[in-house]
Amino acid sequence: MKTYHIASGIIQKNDSLLMIQQGADDEQPYWFIPGGVIEAGEIIETALKREIQEETGITISQIGKLAYIVQVISDQHQTMAFVFDVLDYTGDLTPNDPDNLIHDSRWMPISEVLHQADAILWLSMKQPLVAYLRGEAPHGTIWQYRQHGELEYELLSCLPSK
């Protein structure tokens, strides 16, 4: 079974969140927090800084607490996503994504982020972020899902329970 490790960051400025619009050529673009795959041999902190630099142009200077972890298990693969609060950063929004999946990046009011989250098809991405932003899940919450079909997810557990 293939395992994917992801590092993502929640970057806030005033009442806004840094969001990226992403999607492959064959999928509807959607807005989400920046982040991506941790490369073989790469530590999480390095991957987080690299992915955010590539996707937004922002350079992270201080990583905060672990916001949450998401584990998704299917018959074909497992994904582990580590999402951190980012406390300090420099730079301007100048994405330079080598994978060419990023269409745009911008500061989005949190109320709009919550509205845009409705367009995210993957429950395992949407539910933890929305709960965290609404203050319904504390730092370090672990979300565990079983993926049954392309867009069918079952929440197995949320630790600590909401």
Steps between C-alpha positions, in 0.01 A plus 500: 500500500639839399518768771497873429613757757377858463608821678264800495483837670230727636628854446288782639522876459240699694167328421626339180657169410754436225331272247606345172281404209617167367396220271631284221390565142227237527344620827300799618735744679437546872637721779695347788791572733849467350703185540607184326682170498798445727780363283693184592754580773359852557402609850152645552621852584712519185214369283256750650732792429580377148139433401375835628787682326423325171123544518480855636841671495481542879808406707416351839716621788306348793277193515248482784297218649378194319143594401386150409590170334289320241540131422314356201509127429372337183561161340775650281678756719530686826540875537630679808463880498670715765351850520679774697427856602757735348590784738740713298589539134640745245453557130237579243254276326699377202421130445755294310355148513720249314202262469287766325197418716466843664275745316495784755584598857343773709400616845139399554274611788435203729125535442564453127733206569218329687265571209755379240550179701157386379657450155765258634388153398724310742346480848840409646636839390192710569378376840824540702577848360148632559486356854841648581418846364169504689676404825315169516818287505804575719863512388637153431168334414543177303237430233487144364301410188437193288461577129253261333470657155643799320292746706359271771653551843411356839623680811645223718606718792585848609745514793435663732132469420330826404 
